[in-house]
């Protein structure tokens, strides 16, 4: 799946779906390893299938089925719909029809959601032919659609932290400490220690590209992981978070500049990061724009309602 992303990136980078990049796949797969399945197997909440041409993967579908879980605040949450992550090689667009047929058959009694890049006119036509339509709720200004952002790494400002703060990496801190830094930024969070450790075991994770900011009292107040695709010399931030009590101090910007410098040292020439793109969600987008990112493409969320 990650190799397909590496193949599509230099051909049509705007067609790499938001949850189909090298870094996003690593983060999602690593976090969900207790549910992970090999091709042809199933779990309670995941279904996965690969489409091959010879020995090459030219398409895949990864279905997230309805499930329930518990957040870091102890509250139970439920997801009542199904969601499809997918990718096909640009030279094999018709495979999407087979992926959608497979997805539609999995749990026909619930709403089916799927994302598609705005530039992928062919995929949008195929989704429409299969009964999908633009999800007006998710696609609204206050919806949950994703925007991809990009910048080159040729010219970087030096990171500046407040007095007494310092940069750390996962080489210096435990998985438990990295988990707490994430939860502090994303509370209430669904992340667990097993998920952090799973991500740290997933290629292309590197502890030197998992960086954090430590406050003078030792609290880890911001963190991010960078996923390096050496073949295409790109790196992706996923996730990025700052403790809510330490925001608006330019700590996030310093973390990003520091991370980009490390990614450049590791061989990357281009950096990417995703965020919610709607006007009602300006914070993350404003942060990324402030350190030189620009919008590259966006997702158009689609839905196929369950039969009445």
Secondary structure as GFF3:
##gff-version 3
##sequence-region A 1 308
A	DSSP	alpha_helix	2	12	.	.	.	ID=ss1
A	DSSP	three_ten_helix	13	15	.	.	.	ID=ss2
A	DSSP	alpha_helix	22	31	.	.	.	ID=ss3
A	DSSP	three_ten_helix	33	35	.	.	.	ID=ss4
A	DSSP	beta_strand	46	53	.	.	.	ID=ss5
A	DSSP	beta_strand	56	64	.	.	.	ID=ss6
A	DSSP	beta_strand	67	70	.	.	.	ID=ss7
A	DSSP	beta_strand	76	79	.	.	.	ID=ss8
A	DSSP	beta_strand	82	88	.	.	.	ID=ss9
A	DSSP	three_ten_helix	90	92	.	.	.	ID=ss10
A	DSSP	alpha_helix	95	106	.	.	.	ID=ss11
A	DSSP	beta_strand	112	117	.	.	.	ID=ss12
A	DSSP	alpha_helix	121	129	.	.	.	ID=ss13
A	DSSP	beta_strand	133	134	.	.	.	ID=ss14
A	DSSP	beta_strand	146	152	.	.	.	ID=ss15
A	DSSP	beta_strand	166	169	.	.	.	ID=ss16
A	DSSP	alpha_helix	175	186	.	.	.	ID=ss17
A	DSSP	alpha_helix	193	200	.	.	.	ID=ss18
A	DSSP	three_ten_helix	207	209	.	.	.	ID=ss19
A	DSSP	beta_strand	210	214	.	.	.	ID=ss20
A	DSSP	beta_strand	220	229	.	.	.	ID=ss21
A	DSSP	beta_strand	234	242	.	.	.	ID=ss22
A	DSSP	three_ten_helix	244	246	.	.	.	ID=ss23
A	DSSP	alpha_helix	251	265	.	.	.	ID=ss24
A	DSSP	beta_strand	270	276	.	.	.	ID=ss25
A	DSSP	alpha_helix	282	290	.	.	.	ID=ss26
A	DSSP	beta_strand	294	304	.	.	.	ID=ss27
###
